[in-house]
Amino acid sequence: MTTSGPRLDLGQTFFDEATWTNPKPLAILASTGILLGATADILFAAARWNDYLVGDAIINHHTGGLTEAIAADNLVRTAAWTQIGALLVAAILYLTWQRRAYNNATWFTGSHTQRHTRGWATGAWFCPIVNLWFPYQVMTDIWRSSPPHRPAPTTALVSTWWGAWIATTAINLAEILVFRGRGLDGIHTRAILDTLSAATMLAAAILITLVIAQITRWQTTPRNPDTPPTPLP
């Protein structure tokens, strides 16, 4: 028996619905991308604070001038574009890993154990309203389907990750829709919200890398090719 995954021909399946593919390379890439995305969030918050401090120095302490203000503003713009790029790469890597993990989950326990189709597993992230809980259900189903032995461990880790993600989303929406103050006070408010967002995003990033690592570990555990795992109810 191999040590890298189930000893089965990739054309052979337990439920004739999907084939097993090693998720480990994508898991490493996705986790790295996610942590880099969280780092970009922190750097953006730092740039926002720098912008506020430079503005405060110019307005309230009469130190510095236009050159410093322009430099601070350019730093925020650069950090913002870096943040967008890093998060885009992280999202692509994560969704690619999730798709592979989803396919493996259906291979182990059958598609009937997944509440959402393969298309919804990815598309739900981009659909307003349903993206508040469908992706959580997708990950929960993958988690429950992946262990080589039943019953699957509690999904508390997945729930905690999703709570941190929702908190990040709420803070970002509040900054966009509610706190639109201008001037130095507005920059200060956004700096606080960006810091809170970076903190919750870092927590979510660490938690999802733990989820990815556990699911990947389960899905690469050798299994008896003659004894398919018991389907979930």
C-alpha positions as CSV (number, residue, x, y, z in Angstrom):
1,M,0.0,0.0,0.0
2,T,1.3,3.5,-0.8
3,T,1.9,6.2,1.7
4,S,0.7,9.1,-0.4
5,G,-2.9,8.2,-0.8
6,P,-5.5,5.4,-1.4
7,R,-4.0,2.5,-3.4
8,L,-6.5,2.7,-6.2
9,D,-6.3,3.4,-9.9
10,L,-7.4,7.0,-10.4
11,G,-9.9,5.7,-13.0
12,Q,-11.5,3.5,-10.3
13,T,-13.8,5.0,-7.8
14,F,-15.8,4.0,-4.8
15,F,-19.0,5.6,-6.0
16,D,-18.4,5.9,-9.7
17,E,-18.6,9.7,-9.4
18,A,-15.1,11.1,-9.1
19,T,-11.5,10.2,-8.9
20,W,-9.0,10.7,-6.1
21,T,-6.3,13.2,-6.7
22,N,-3.5,14.1,-4.2
23,P,-4.5,17.5,-2.6
24,K,-1.2,18.1,-0.8
25,P,0.6,20.2,-3.4
26,L,-2.4,22.5,-3.7
27,A,-2.8,22.6,0.1
28,I,0.7,23.9,0.5
29,L,0.2,26.5,-2.2
30,A,-3.2,27.6,-0.9
31,S,-2.0,27.9,2.7
32,T,1.0,29.9,1.6
33,G,-1.2,32.2,-0.5
34,I,-3.7,32.7,2.3
35,L,-1.0,33.6,4.9
36,L,0.6,36.0,2.4
37,G,-2.8,37.6,1.8
38,A,-3.3,38.1,5.6
39,T,0.2,39.7,5.7
40,A,-0.8,42.1,2.9
41,D,-3.8,43.1,5.0
42,I,-1.5,43.9,7.9
43,L,0.8,46.0,5.7
44,F,-2.2,47.9,4.4
45,A,-3.4,48.7,7.9
46,A,0.1,49.9,8.7
47,A,0.1,52.1,5.6
48,R,-3.2,53.6,6.7
49,W,-1.8,54.4,10.1
50,N,1.2,56.0,8.5
51,D,-1.1,58.1,6.4
52,Y,-3.0,59.2,9.5
53,L,0.2,60.0,11.5
54,V,1.6,62.0,8.7
55,G,-1.6,64.0,8.4
56,D,-1.8,64.6,12.1
57,A,1.8,65.8,12.1
58,I,1.1,68.3,9.3
59,I,-2.3,69.6,10.6
60,N,-1.8,69.5,14.4
61,H,1.9,69.8,14.9
62,H,2.9,71.7,11.8
63,T,5.7,69.3,10.9
64,G,6.2,67.9,7.4
65,G,4.5,69.1,4.3
66,L,3.1,68.3,0.9
67,T,6.0,65.9,0.0
68,E,5.3,63.8,3.1
69,A,1.6,63.8,2.5
70,I,2.0,62.6,-1.1
71,A,4.4,59.9,-0.1
72,A,2.0,58.6,2.6
73,D,-0.9,58.6,0.1
74,N,1.2,56.8,-2.5
75,L,2.2,54.2,0.2
76,V,-1.5,53.6,0.9
77,R,-2.2,53.1,-2.8
78,T,0.7,50.7,-3.3
79,A,-0.4,48.7,-0.2
80,A,-4.0,48.6,-1.4
81,W,-3.0,47.2,-4.8
82,T,-0.6,44.7,-3.2
83,Q,-3.5,43.7,-0.9
84,I,-5.9,43.2,-3.8
85,G,-3.3,41.2,-5.8
86,A,-2.4,39.0,-2.8
87,L,-6.0,38.3,-1.9
88,L,-6.8,37.4,-5.5
89,V,-4.0,34.9,-5.7
90,A,-5.0,33.5,-2.4
91,A,-8.6,33.1,-3.5
92,I,-7.6,31.3,-6.7
93,L,-5.3,28.9,-4.9
94,Y,-7.8,28.2,-2.1
95,L,-10.7,27.6,-4.5
96,T,-8.5,25.3,-6.6
97,W,-7.6,23.3,-3.5
98,Q,-11.3,23.3,-2.3
99,R,-12.4,21.9,-5.7
100,R,-9.9,19.0,-5.4
101,A,-10.9,18.3,-1.8
102,Y,-14.5,18.4,-2.8
103,N,-13.9,15.8,-5.6
104,N,-12.0,13.6,-3.2
105,A,-14.8,13.9,-0.7
106,T,-17.4,12.7,-3.2
107,W,-15.0,9.8,-4.1
108,F,-14.9,8.7,-0.4
109,T,-18.5,9.0,0.5
110,G,-20.6,9.8,-2.6
111,S,-22.0,13.1,-3.9
112,H,-25.2,12.6,-1.9
113,T,-23.2,13.5,1.3
114,Q,-22.5,17.0,-0.1
115,R,-25.3,19.5,0.3
116,H,-24.2,21.5,-2.7
117,T,-23.1,20.7,-6.2
118,R,-19.5,21.1,-7.5
119,G,-20.5,24.3,-9.2
120,W,-22.1,25.8,-6.1
121,A,-19.1,24.8,-4.1
122,T,-17.2,27.4,-6.0
123,G,-19.9,29.8,-7.2
124,A,-21.4,30.3,-3.8
125,W,-18.5,32.5,-2.8
126,F,-19.5,35.0,-5.5
127,C,-23.3,35.0,-4.8
128,P,-24.5,37.7,-2.4
129,I,-26.5,36.5,0.6
130,V,-25.8,32.8,0.1
131,N,-22.1,33.4,0.4
132,L,-22.8,34.0,4.1
133,W,-23.4,30.3,4.8
134,F,-23.1,28.1,1.7
135,P,-19.3,28.1,1.7
136,Y,-19.4,27.1,5.3
137,Q,-21.7,24.2,4.5
138,V,-19.4,23.1,1.7
139,M,-16.4,23.0,3.9
140,T,-18.3,21.2,6.7
141,D,-19.4,18.5,4.3
142,I,-15.8,18.1,3.0
143,W,-14.6,17.9,6.6
144,R,-17.2,15.2,7.5
145,S,-16.5,13.1,4.4
146,S,-12.7,13.1,4.6
147,P,-11.6,11.1,7.7
148,P,-10.7,7.5,7.0
149,H,-12.7,6.4,10.0
150,R,-16.2,7.3,11.2
151,P,-17.6,9.2,12.9
152,A,-15.8,12.4,11.8
153,P,-14.5,14.7,14.5
154,T,-16.4,17.8,15.5
155,T,-16.5,20.7,13.0
156,A,-15.7,23.3,15.7
157,L,-12.5,24.3,13.9
158,V,-14.4,25.0,10.7
159,S,-17.1,26.9,12.6
160,T,-14.5,29.1,14.3
161,W,-12.8,29.8,11.0
162,W,-16.1,30.8,9.5
163,G,-16.9,33.1,12.4
164,A,-13.6,34.9,11.9
165,W,-14.3,35.2,8.2
166,I,-17.8,36.7,8.7
167,A,-16.3,39.1,11.3
168,T,-13.8,40.3,8.7
169,T,-16.5,40.7,6.1
170,A,-18.7,42.7,8.5
171,I,-15.9,45.1,9.3
172,N,-15.0,45.6,5.7
173,L,-18.7,46.3,4.8
174,A,-19.0,48.7,7.7
175,E,-16.0,50.6,6.4
176,I,-17.4,50.8,2.9
177,L,-21.1,51.5,3.7
178,V,-21.1,53.3,7.1
179,F,-17.9,55.0,7.9
180,R,-17.3,57.4,5.1
181,G,-15.8,60.3,7.1
182,R,-13.5,62.6,5.3
183,G,-10.4,64.4,6.5
184,L,-8.1,63.4,9.3
185,D,-10.9,61.9,11.4
186,G,-12.0,59.8,8.5
187,I,-8.5,58.4,8.0
188,H,-8.3,57.7,11.7
189,T,-11.6,55.7,11.6
190,R,-10.5,53.8,8.6
191,A,-7.2,53.0,10.2
192,I,-8.9,51.5,13.2
193,L,-11.3,49.5,11.1
194,D,-8.5,48.3,8.8
195,T,-6.6,47.1,11.9
196,L,-9.6,45.2,13.2
197,S,-10.1,43.7,9.8
198,A,-6.4,42.7,9.5
199,A,-6.6,41.0,13.0
200,T,-9.7,39.0,12.2
201,M,-8.4,38.1,8.7
202,L,-5.1,36.9,10.3
203,A,-7.2,34.7,12.7
204,A,-9.3,33.4,9.8
205,A,-6.1,32.7,7.7
206,I,-4.5,30.7,10.5
207,L,-7.7,28.7,11.2
208,I,-8.3,27.9,7.5
209,T,-4.7,26.7,7.1
210,L,-5.3,24.3,10.0
211,V,-8.6,23.1,8.4
212,I,-6.8,22.6,5.0
213,A,-3.9,20.7,6.7
214,Q,-6.3,18.4,8.6
215,I,-8.5,17.6,5.6
216,T,-5.4,17.1,3.4
217,R,-3.9,14.7,6.0
218,W,-7.2,12.7,6.1
219,Q,-7.5,12.6,2.3
220,T,-4.0,11.3,1.9
221,T,-4.3,8.6,4.5
222,P,-3.9,5.1,2.9
223,R,-7.2,3.2,2.8
224,N,-8.1,-0.4,2.0
225,P,-9.0,-0.4,-1.7
226,D,-11.3,-3.4,-1.2
227,T,-13.2,-1.7,1.6
228,P,-14.9,1.6,0.7
229,P,-15.6,3.9,3.7
230,T,-19.1,3.8,5.0
231,P,-21.2,6.4,3.3
232,L,-22.4,9.2,5.5
233,P,-26.2,9.3,6.2
